[in-house]
Amino acid sequence: MKVLLVNGSPKPNGCTYTALMEMEKVFKDNGVDTEIFQLGNKPIAGCIGCNNCSKTGKCFLNDVVNEFLEKVPETDGFVFGSPVHFASASGSITSFMDRIFYGRSKLFENKPATAIVSCRRGGASSTFDQLNKYFSISSMPIVTSQYWNMVHGNTPDEVRKDLEGMQTLRTLANNMIWLLKCIDVGKKEGILYPEREDIVRTNFITV
């Protein structure tokens, strides 16, 4: 089993990374392979709606998005982390997630995912809600914890002192491990994923 942990902060070793590392420890202690995927500080353009990806499977804008998409087929679970910027997710991870999920539900469906957020003080709940919407539109089981997945602190050291937040992340990691193991047992027992109906789209403006 493998879990990809995405750091949506421009800081490679900041507060969001510290939170992700707390989860990574739990994964590794339980024999789950992990990889921290850094979005970095280079600009990530938003989706331009060209639909090139539906034809080629790759984004026309060749950057970290394509690098990430190559890893998805071999990944069993996902953790997307973001700092809070103006009560929302970072611009980088917003553009990134818009593009990796656009037209790609089948690539992600039935794979567990969760979001974690890091903030100095406020805006965590709205950011958490924003990130979860990507999973709930893609038929992905959303992994939860004992509280909302957030940590507070302005520095990595302050984040480590958020004992409740760090415990919430450890619980979150353990819950994802449990779900991944359940899915694995189901596959071995021949329990198939749900059959999907053909997509029906209803427009709200009619002539």
SULCOR-V497916 format. One record per backbone hydrogen bond with DSSP energy under -0.5 kcal/mol. CO is the residue of the C=O (numbers start at 1). NH is the residue of the N-H. E is the energy in kcal/mol with one decimal. If there is no record, write none. Layout:
CO|NH|E + CO|NH|E
This chain:
1|33|-2.3 + 2|76|-2.4 + 2|77|-1.5 + 3|35|-1.3 + 4|6|-0.6 + 4|79|-2.7 + 5|7|-0.6 + 5|37|-3.4 + 6|8|-0.9 + 6|81|-2.8 + 7|39|-2.0 + 8|93|-0.5 + 9|40|-0.6 + 10|12|-0.7 + 11|14|-1.0 + 14|18|-1.9 + 15|19|-2.0 + 16|20|-2.4 + 17|21|-2.5 + 18|22|-1.3 + 19|23|-1.3 + 20|24|-2.4 + 21|25|-2.0 + 22|26|-0.9 + 23|27|-2.2 + 24|28|-2.8 + 25|29|-2.3 + 26|30|-1.0 + 27|30|-0.8 + 27|32|-2.7 + 28|31|-1.8 + 31|33|-0.5 + 33|3|-2.6 + 35|5|-2.9 + 35|37|-0.6 + 36|38|-0.7 + 37|7|-2.6 + 37|39|-0.5 + 43|45|-0.5 + 51|54|-0.6 + 51|55|-0.6 + 52|55|-1.1 + 52|56|-2.3 + 53|57|-2.3 + 60|62|-1.1 + 61|63|-1.2 + 63|66|-0.7 + 63|67|-1.3 + 64|68|-2.5 + 65|69|-2.6 + 66|70|-1.5 + 68|71|-1.8 + 68|72|-0.8 + 69|73|-0.6 + 71|74|-0.7 + 72|75|-2.1 + 76|112|-0.6 + 77|4|-2.3 + 78|114|-1.5 + 79|6|-3.5 + 79|81|-0.6 + 80|116|-2.3 + 81|8|-2.4 + 82|118|-2.0 + 83|85|-0.6 + 83|90|-0.5 + 84|86|-0.5 + 85|88|-0.8 + 88|85|-3.4 + 90|94|-2.0 + 91|95|-2.3 + 92|96|-2.4 + 93|97|-2.8 + 94|98|-2.3 + 95|99|-1.7 + 96|100|-2.3 + 97|101|-1.8 + 98|102|-0.9 + 101|104|-1.9 + 104|107|-1.0 + 104|108|-1.0 + 105|108|-0.8 + 105|109|-2.5 + 108|111|-1.9 + 110|112|-0.6 + 112|78|-1.9 + 113|143|-2.4 + 114|80|-2.5 + 116|82|-1.9 + 117|151|-2.1 + 118|84|-1.9 + 119|153|-2.2 + 123|127|-1.6 + 124|128|-2.7 + 125|129|-2.3 + 126|130|-2.0 + 127|131|-2.1 + 128|132|-1.8 + 129|133|-1.0 + 130|133|-0.6 + 131|134|-1.1 + 131|135|-0.6 + 132|136|-2.0 + 133|137|-0.9 + 135|138|-1.5 + 135|140|-1.7 + 139|110|-3.0 + 141|113|-2.4 + 141|143|-0.6 + 148|150|-1.9 + 149|117|-2.1 + 151|119|-2.2 + 155|159|-2.3 + 156|160|-2.1 + 157|161|-0.9 + 158|162|-0.5 + 159|162|-1.5 + 161|163|-2.0 + 162|166|-2.6 + 163|167|-2.1 + 164|168|-2.3 + 165|169|-1.7 + 166|170|-1.9 + 167|171|-2.6 + 168|172|-2.1 + 169|173|-2.4 + 170|174|-2.3 + 171|175|-2.4 + 172|176|-2.1 + 173|177|-2.4 + 174|178|-2.3 + 175|179|-2.1 + 176|180|-2.8 + 177|181|-2.3 + 178|182|-2.1 + 179|183|-2.5 + 180|184|-2.2 + 181|185|-2.5 + 182|186|-2.3 + 183|187|-2.1 + 184|188|-1.9 + 185|189|-1.9 + 186|191|-3.0 + 187|190|-1.3 + 190|192|-0.7 + 200|202|-0.5 + 201|203|-0.6 + 204|206|-0.6
